[in-house]
């Protein structure tokens, strides 16, 4: 077992333990990634002027689960992504605002990060804010109605939307394994739609000292303690257990990261410092807000007007025919000045 596989095994074991807690019974496991994707991965990342341009076919460069499967009725197919992010991103005071109607970012292999879901409590209209959490769908929901089969996520925390686009809802396990090169290190895995870099799990204890010991980054979100207070029809009742994104609240200083899922510091790719996001093993897994302004190319309508990112759709899929994309937040400060020469593409 390689060091990184051992590390990932430990981290995923911890993740599973966290997700199964809070009085939630263990349900369907993540599907093993034991199949090759249906086509060759194709991705190019170039910097032109003030833009970093990512073009890809959306096919992962690692093994995936077999799709369709019991929880996900869609087959993986090639996409035509043309995504752009600021090469020199700037923060917004207080972060971007409004509903997050875009994919959150893109991995270095050209696969999209899209943590939200289309599945809503009681199979309601998607304007309802009570959206299920994708990773929690792989446990038995603490409220009714339940998604008993889960959403068909594989061990990369990915599955497929109705137009055939494979996308990540959490840590892209096998991608991290490849990019880390078998080492326990800070690993750059992608770009957020606002242009800031994305890292996976590990970062220096002291953000200003890249040589300080690495640690698993913890988010500053926790389960709410107050009862949900719903009506049992359009909103759930009972104690928050992580089944829904609204079960969580941000508490400043609780963890290592801010409300946008990141922090400012020195990284191997940005030795002069930058704001960066970190994928975590606890909620929100993939951030849900933006520190800067997301590029319009990540708009779900611009990416594919029929994409329904985050939803199941397809024959027998939940969310079929519902209105609008899942709600979320945008998000506010990153780096001081532009990236240094030689910063990654």
N, C-alpha and C positions, 0 to 999 in steps of 0.2 A: 504494500500500500504506500503510495507516494505521500510525502508530507502534506501536500495541498489536499489530496483526497481524504487523508485523515482529518485535516482541519475542517474541510467541508462536511464530512460525516458527523463530526462533533457539533458543528454549528447547526446543521439540519436537525440533528437529534434534539438540540436545545430548542430550536424553533418549533418542532413538533410538540415538545413538552409544554411550551408557552401557549400554543394554540389550543391545546386540549384542555387547558385549565379552566378556571372560572365556572365550575359546575357544568361543563360541556362534555358530553360523552364522546368518545373517539368514534369517528365514522370512517368513510372511505379514505384509503391512503392515497398518496400521490402515485400516479401511474408510472411504472418504470420507463425510463428513456432507453428503449432497446431496439429502436427502429431508425433506419436512415431516412432523412427528409426526401421528398420526391424529386428534388432537383438540386443542382449545384448552387451553393451560395455565391452571390455576386454583389459586391459592394465597393464603391469608390468614395473616398472622403478627400476633398480638396478645399483649399482656401483661395478665394477670389475676392480681392478687395476687402470689404468689411464683412464678408459672408463666409461661413464654413458650409460647404455643400455636401450633403450625403445623398447618394443615389444608390438604390439597392433593389433587389428583387424580393426582399423580405424572407428569404429562405435561410434558416439557421445553419450554422457551420458546425453543428454537433448533433448527436442523436436525440431523437424525440420519442414520445409515446406513439402508439398506433392511433391514428385519427382516421375516421370518426371512432368514437368510443361511447361507452354507456352514458357518460355525462356531457359529451360534446359531440353534436351530430355533424360537424363540418370537417371536410378534408383540406389539408394544406395545399395551397396553390401559389404560384409566383405573383408578385405584386410589381407595380411600377412606381416606386417611391422616389420623389424628388423633394428632399427636405433641406431647409436652410436654417442656420442659426447664426446669431451675431458672432463674429470672430473675436470681437472685443466687447463682451457683454457688459452692460451697466446695470446697477441696481435701481430699483424704484423705491422711494421712501414708503415704507409700509407694504411693499410688494405689489404685485399685480392684483387686481380686484375683479370680482365677478365670478360667474360659474366657469369651471374648467371645461370648456367645450372642445378641447384638443387632446391629442395624445400627449403624454407628459414628456417623452423624450425618445431617444433612439440609442440602441447599443452599438458598439463598434463593429458588430457583424451585420448591421443594417436591420435588425429586428426591433420592432417598436416596443417601448415601455408604455403600458396602458393599464394602470392599477384599478380603475373604476369598473363597475359592472352595470349591466342593464337590468339585472334581476332585482325586482322590487318586492317588498313585503306584500303578501296576499296577491302577488302577480298583478299589481296595480299599474297605473299609468306611470311612465318614467319621470314625470315631473315630481312625483312623490320623493321626498328626500331620503326615505328609508330604504336605501340600497344595500343589498347583501354584500358582505366582504368575500372576495373570491377565495382567499386562502382559508377562511373559515368555512367555506362551502365544502371543504374536504373533512369537516367534522359534522356531527349531527347538530343541526341548529337548535338553539336553546328556546326558540319560540316556534309557533306554528303559523302558517304552513311551513314545512321543512323541505329543503332541497336534499332529499335522501341520497341521491347518487353523487352529489357534489357537482362541480362544473368540469370534470374531466381533466383537471390539471395534471401535467406530467412532472417529473422530478426537477425540471427547470422552472417550475411554477408558471408554465406557459400552456396555452391552448389556442383554439382556432375560432375566428369569427366567421359569420356567414359568407363573406366574400373570399374566404380561404386564407386570410392573413393570420399567420401565427404571431402571437404577441405575449409578452411577459407581464405577469401580475405580481411577481416577486423576484427573489434572487435567481438570476440565470445560472444555475449551479455549474453546468458543464462548460459554459463560456468562461466563468470565473476560473475554473480549473485550468483551462487552456491559457488564458491571458496571464495568470499568475506564474506560469512556467514551473509549477511544482514547488513554489516557495511561499513562505508565510510573509507576505509583503502588502503594502498599499497598492491596490490594483485598480487602475483606470479602466472602466467598462463602457463608458458612453458619454453622451451629451444630452443635457436637458434642452427643452424647446426654447429656453431663454438664452442658451449658449454657454452656460456654466458646466464644468466637467462633473462627471458622476463616478464615484468610487464604490467599491463593494466591501461592506462590513468593517474591515480593518482600517485604522488610522492611528497616527501617533497620539500618545497620551497628552502630550503638550503640542497643540497645533502650531506653535511657533518654533518647535524644535523637531525637525524631521527624524532626528536620531534618537528621540525618546522612545521608550518601549511601545510597541503596537498594542492596541486593545480593540476588542469588539465594541463598536459604537452602539450606544443605546439611544433610542429616540426619547423625546420628552413628552410622549403621549401615554395616557393610562386609561383604563376603563373607568367610566363614571360610576359613582356609588349610588346616586339617586335612582329610584325606579323610573322606567321610561315614561310611564303615565299615559300610554296610548289608549285607543278605543278598541283595539283588537280587530278592527276592520281595515282602516287605512293606515294605522300606526300600531306597532307592537306594544305589548304589555310586558311586565316582568323586569327583572334585574338585568342590566347590561352585561352581556357575556362575550362580546366581540363579534356577534353575528352580523352587525351592521356598522358602517363607518360612523354613524351617529352615536355609537356606544362609547366612543373615545373622546377624550378632552386633552388639550395641551396644557402642560404645567411648566412654566418657565424654569429652567435650571434643573428639572427632574433628571434629565439625561445629558448626553454629550452634544446634542444637536438642537438647533432652534426650531421654531414652529414650521419652517419651510423644509426641514429635513437636512440642513447643512450647517456649515460653519466656515470661518475664514482661517486660512493657514497656509503653510508651505507644503508642497507636494513634490514628488519626483519630477512630474511634468511641468510644474509651475514653481520653480525654486525661489522666485521673488514674491510668491504669495498669490492667492486667489480665493474667492469664495468657491466652495465645492459642496456638492450633495453626496450623501452616503446612503446606499441601500442597506436596510437593517433587517435583523431577524425578528423584530417586533414591529407592531403597527407604527407607521404606515407602510412598512416594507419597501415600497417605492413611494417617494414623496407625492403629495397631492396638491402642493402649492408652488408658486414661482417667486423667486427673489427678484427676477427681472421681468422683461416683457417677452412672452412666448411668441415665436415667429408664426405668422399666419399660415405657413406651409404645413404646420402641424394640426390645423383645423381639420376636424373629422370630415367636414364637407369637402375641403380642398384635397385631402388625401384620397378620399373615395366617397362620393355622395351616398353610396349604398353600403359603406363599410360597417356601420353599427359597431364601432370599436368597443370592446368590452362585453358585448352581448352574446347570447347564444344563437338565437334565431335558427334558421335552417329547419328542416323537417323535424318536428317534435321538440324544437328548442324553446326554452322559456324566453319570454320577452318578445316573441314574434308579433309584429304589428303594433308594438307600443310606440309612443310618441317621444321623439327627442332623445338626445344623448344624456348620459348620466350626469348629475350635478357634481360640483366639486368646488374647489377654491383656487384662486390664483395666488398669488403670494407676494417682499421687500428687502440688507445691504450686501453686495459682493465686492470683487476685488478692487484694489486701488490701481487704476491704470490698466493698460492693455497687457495681454499675455507676453511673456519674455520671448526673445528670439529662440526659435527651436522648440516652441511649445507644440504639443501634439496636434495632428490634424484629425 
